[in-house]
Amino acid sequence: TVPRRRPPRSAMGRGLTLLPLLLLALLAPPAQAEGGTAAAEVKIEVLHLPEACSPKSKKGDLLNAHYDGFLASDGSKFYCSRTQNDGHPKWFVLGVGQVIKGLDIAMMNMCPGEKRKVIIPPSLAYGQQGYGKIKF
């Protein structure tokens, strides 16, 4: 394999740290949104919004975030960023497909330190291929 270099930092001159994000990825039959865009299919609830909200995340930013994935059907956890990388947050460039599309959408315009609960439909998460042992 080719070694991966950490992507260049955003124009802000540093990575953006967003902790934590609660992710509910649905692995159930996809519901069709009538005339809706992909962004409209991702449901976002802000759980904590810091007083100082600058800079907000944007496409191309290097993010550092912890997140957990739960099934909407029974609440079981299928992913935890804290256990996948020796307790370190996941680094990724926002909006370029390094994470599932629904997570790219859910983390746009997010403040450093903000906490969100998001619901991502299967079509913007793992779809029919599932994740690990979890199949749709």
RODREN-321973 format. One record per residue (C-alpha): y, x negated, z; residue number from 1. Coordinates in steps of 0.001 Angstrom, whole numbers. Example, Ala and Ser with C-alpha at 12.3 -4.5 7.8 and 13.67 -1.06 7.14 Angstrom:
residues 2
(pt (-4500 -12300 7800) 1);
(pt (-1060 -13670 7140) 2);
This chain:
residues 136
(pt (0 0 0) 1);
(pt (3581 -1007 -561) 2);
(pt (5493 -1617 2675) 3);
(pt (8165 1009 3279) 4);
(pt (11619 -101 4210) 5);
(pt (13806 2030 6376) 6);
(pt (16176 3926 4055) 7);
(pt (19814 2865 4010) 8);
(pt (21955 4593 6579) 9);
(pt (24257 7362 5483) 10);
(pt (27912 6954 4649) 11);
(pt (28573 7560 8343) 12);
(pt (27345 4034 8969) 13);
(pt (24547 5075 11319) 14);
(pt (21580 7347 11611) 15);
(pt (21999 10812 13022) 16);
(pt (19850 11585 16049) 17);
(pt (18833 15206 16484) 18);
(pt (16705 15997 19521) 19);
(pt (14617 18120 19839) 20);
(pt (13793 20635 17165) 21);
(pt (11274 23355 17824) 22);
(pt (9487 24129 14601) 23);
(pt (7426 27229 14003) 24);
(pt (5648 26739 10709) 25);
(pt (3794 29801 9589) 26);
(pt (378 29362 8039) 27);
(pt (-80 32982 7119) 28);
(pt (61 34753 3785) 29);
(pt (3533 34239 2346) 30);
(pt (5856 37203 2329) 31);
(pt (8003 37579 -745) 32);
(pt (11699 37672 -77) 33);
(pt (13379 40003 -2515) 34);
(pt (15906 38004 -4468) 35);
(pt (16253 35531 -1601) 36);
(pt (16724 31810 -1901) 37);
(pt (14530 29276 -130) 38);
(pt (17252 28665 2465) 39);
(pt (17403 32377 3279) 40);
(pt (13658 32364 4017) 41);
(pt (14073 29803 6829) 42);
(pt (15075 31549 10055) 43);
(pt (17232 29460 12403) 44);
(pt (18091 30174 16035) 45);
(pt (20443 27713 17745) 46);
(pt (19166 27112 21283) 47);
(pt (21761 24509 22288) 48);
(pt (25020 23564 20575) 49);
(pt (26849 20563 22050) 50);
(pt (30619 20781 22561) 51);
(pt (31176 17739 20369) 52);
(pt (29694 18572 17002) 53);
(pt (30467 15714 14695) 54);
(pt (29179 14611 12303) 55);
(pt (26990 17437 11010) 56);
(pt (23877 16457 9108) 57);
(pt (23926 16521 5308) 58);
(pt (21663 15596 2419) 59);
(pt (20990 11868 2344) 60);
(pt (21573 11296 6075) 61);
(pt (19020 9211 7936) 62);
(pt (17796 11418 10783) 63);
(pt (15851 10661 13917) 64);
(pt (14244 13745 15467) 65);
(pt (11424 15020 17646) 66);
(pt (9834 18281 16632) 67);
(pt (6812 20415 17412) 68);
(pt (4914 22744 15102) 69);
(pt (3409 25993 16371) 70);
(pt (1502 28727 14577) 71);
(pt (3391 32000 14573) 72);
(pt (117 33930 14713) 73);
(pt (-1057 32697 18123) 74);
(pt (1483 30136 19353) 75);
(pt (-941 27220 19211) 76);
(pt (602 23791 18676) 77);
(pt (-602 21990 15558) 78);
(pt (1898 19116 15416) 79);
(pt (3934 17107 17912) 80);
(pt (6147 14242 16773) 81);
(pt (5963 12745 20275) 82);
(pt (2218 12118 19969) 83);
(pt (2164 11109 16294) 84);
(pt (4297 7965 16560) 85);
(pt (3704 6493 20024) 86);
(pt (6351 8786 21489) 87);
(pt (9068 7740 19058) 88);
(pt (11096 10291 17087) 89);
(pt (10412 10649 13388) 90);
(pt (12844 8916 11009) 91);
(pt (13463 10531 7634) 92);
(pt (16156 10985 5025) 93);
(pt (17328 14599 4973) 94);
(pt (16973 16656 1818) 95);
(pt (14861 14266 -261) 96);
(pt (11351 15586 458) 97);
(pt (10206 13157 3148) 98);
(pt (9345 16180 5328) 99);
(pt (8332 19723 4416) 100);
(pt (10973 21589 2426) 101);
(pt (11566 24119 5202) 102);
(pt (12407 21340 7649) 103);
(pt (14819 19774 5150) 104);
(pt (16552 23164 4931) 105);
(pt (16462 23859 8693) 106);
(pt (18086 20562 9651) 107);
(pt (21075 20763 7297) 108);
(pt (24472 21100 9042) 109);
(pt (22957 20279 12422) 110);
(pt (24959 18597 15198) 111);
(pt (23739 15512 17066) 112);
(pt (22001 16819 20197) 113);
(pt (21682 20356 18850) 114);
(pt (18425 22206 19534) 115);
(pt (17076 24768 17108) 116);
(pt (14108 27049 16870) 117);
(pt (13197 27591 13246) 118);
(pt (10657 29767 11500) 119);
(pt (9479 28384 8190) 120);
(pt (7384 30471 5783) 121);
(pt (4166 28926 4399) 122);
(pt (5722 28503 959) 123);
(pt (8220 26029 2478) 124);
(pt (5725 24426 4878) 125);
(pt (2085 23578 4232) 126);
(pt (1167 26617 2121) 127);
(pt (-2442 27232 1194) 128);
(pt (-3519 23602 1672) 129);
(pt (-2783 23915 5405) 130);
(pt (-2320 21020 7802) 131);
(pt (-5302 19074 9118) 132);
(pt (-7963 21477 10399) 133);
(pt (-5617 24440 10138) 134);
(pt (-6229 26313 6910) 135);
(pt (-4689 29458 5538) 136);
